[in-house]
Structures are given as C-alpha cells and as structure tokens.
Amino acid sequence: MSHQPFFDHGTSSVRFWVEIDSNWVAASIRREVLHYFYRSDAHGEDPMDTYRSHSQDIEEAVRRRVAQGAREPVIIREPDLPVL
C-alpha cells in the first residue's frame, strides 16, 4: 500500500498517513481547514501544495490526537493545529 498523500475529491480532503511507533495511521484534513487556517487570503490554491508546506505541523497534530486516544482515521480540525 502506498503511503503517499493524495487529494480525495469525494470528501474534499487530503488523505495521508503518519508513522507512529512503526505503524501507519490514516488521517485526513479538509480543504477548508487548510484554506482558512493557513491561506485564508489566497484564492484557488491547491490543497496539496498547502498540505506539503505545512505537513510537519499537520503530522504532529495527528501524533497528539493519537496520544490522546483518537482512533483512525484521524480527522484533523482547526483546533488540532498549532497557533500561528
């Protein structure tokens, strides 16, 4: 199975996997969260570009959620992301 992130048009989400303790955890973040949290002043941005630019912060949010007991697939929301 490939662990490359991709944009899922059906859910308007970037789907990706994060390795935690040698296990791959499925996660996603919606286009709207990426837009409003990271690029609210942009128009027509590619959600994959935004995800790639901030993947370290987003993956850390997944790790925090899993440590708090979240089960996969972990859905990242604005409150899960660090204050900019």
VOPAGU-2260 file (C-alpha; in pm, 1 decimal, decimal comma):
REM VOPAGU-2260
SITE   aa  ch    i         X         Y         Z
SITE  MET   A    0       0,0       0,0       0,0
SITE  SER   A    1     129,1     343,5     -92,5
SITE  HIS   A    2     156,6     599,6     185,0
SITE  GLN   A    3     169,0     898,8     -47,1
SITE  PRO   A    4     -72,4    1180,0      40,4
SITE  PHE   A    5    -346,2    1249,8    -213,2
SITE  PHE   A    6    -648,5    1473,8    -257,8
SITE  ASP   A    7    -979,9    1289,6    -234,8
SITE  HIS   A    8   -1234,6    1487,2    -438,2
SITE  GLY   A    9   -1528,1    1296,2    -288,2
SITE  THR   A   10   -1454,0    1425,8      62,3
SITE  SER   A   11   -1264,4    1743,6     -30,9
SITE  SER   A   12    -983,7    1620,3     192,5
SITE  VAL   A   13    -614,7    1549,6     173,8
SITE  ARG   A   14    -568,2    1192,3     289,8
SITE  PHE   A   15    -230,4    1091,4     429,7
SITE  TRP   A   16     -58,1     851,4     668,7
SITE  VAL   A   17     169,1     917,1     963,3
SITE  GLU   A   18     411,7     660,8    1100,9
SITE  ILE   A   19     368,8     625,7    1476,9
SITE  ASP   A   20     555,6     353,2    1667,4
SITE  SER   A   21     621,9     158,6    1344,2
SITE  ASN   A   22     251,6     168,5    1249,0
SITE  TRP   A   23      98,7     374,9     969,3
SITE  VAL   A   24    -200,5     575,4    1091,5
SITE  ALA   A   25    -451,9     702,2     833,9
SITE  ALA   A   26    -552,8    1067,0     864,6
SITE  SER   A   27    -718,3    1345,0     668,6
SITE  ILE   A   28    -762,2    1718,9     667,8
SITE  ARG   A   29   -1034,9    1901,5     475,7
SITE  ARG   A   30    -959,2    2154,0     203,9
SITE  GLU   A   31   -1149,1    2419,4     401,5
SITE  VAL   A   32    -934,4    2370,0     711,8
SITE  LEU   A   33    -617,8    2402,1     505,2
SITE  HIS   A   34    -751,4    2713,6     336,1
SITE  TYR   A   35    -887,1    2901,1     638,1
SITE  PHE   A   36    -606,9    2807,2     876,6
SITE  TYR   A   37    -304,7    2850,1     650,3
SITE  ARG   A   38    -404,4    3053,6     342,2
SITE  SER   A   39    -724,3    3245,8     408,5
SITE  ASP   A   40    -608,0    3530,8     185,8
SITE  ALA   A   41    -542,5    3304,0    -114,7
SITE  HIS   A   42    -779,7    3220,7    -399,5
SITE  GLY   A   43    -778,8    2895,8    -595,2
SITE  GLU   A   44    -486,3    2745,9    -406,0
SITE  ASP   A   45    -403,9    2378,1    -444,6
SITE  PRO   A   46    -479,2    2196,9    -115,3
SITE  MET   A   47    -191,8    1956,9    -183,3
SITE  ASP   A   48      54,8    2248,0    -201,6
SITE  THR   A   49     -79,0    2384,9     126,9
SITE  TYR   A   50     -58,6    2040,0     287,3
SITE  ARG   A   51     300,6    1988,7     169,5
SITE  SER   A   52     402,7    2331,3     300,4
SITE  HIS   A   53     266,2    2251,7     646,7
SITE  SER   A   54     289,5    1872,1     662,8
SITE  GLN   A   55     519,7    1872,3     965,7
SITE  ASP   A   56     267,0    2068,9    1177,7
SITE  ILE   A   57     -22,8    1859,1    1046,8
SITE  GLU   A   58     153,9    1528,6    1117,2
SITE  GLU   A   59     239,8    1647,0    1469,3
SITE  ALA   A   60    -130,6    1720,2    1520,8
SITE  VAL   A   61    -205,7    1357,9    1425,9
SITE  ARG   A   62      53,4    1234,1    1675,1
SITE  ARG   A   63    -101,7    1446,6    1952,5
SITE  ARG   A   64    -452,5    1321,9    1870,3
SITE  VAL   A   65    -338,8     957,9    1872,7
SITE  ALA   A   66    -158,8    1011,9    2205,5
SITE  GLN   A   67    -489,8    1147,4    2340,2
SITE  GLY   A   68    -669,3     829,5    2231,6
SITE  ALA   A   69    -801,5     913,4    1882,9
SITE  ARG   A   70    -866,7     616,5    1656,1
SITE  GLU   A   71    -802,8     610,8    1286,4
SITE  PRO   A   72    -880,4     758,6    1057,5
SITE  VAL   A   73    -775,8    1070,9    1245,6
SITE  ILE   A   74    -953,4    1378,3    1111,9
SITE  ILE   A   75    -757,8    1697,6    1174,4
SITE  ARG   A   76    -963,3    2006,9    1257,1
SITE  GLU   A   77    -857,8    2368,2    1312,5
SITE  PRO   A   78    -836,8    2333,6    1695,3
SITE  ASP   A   79    -585,6    2048,8    1648,8
SITE  LEU   A   80    -335,4    2273,6    1470,4
SITE  PRO   A   81     -72,6    2489,5    1642,6
SITE  VAL   A   82    -135,2    2858,9    1695,8
SITE  LEU   A   83      38,1    3053,4    1421,3
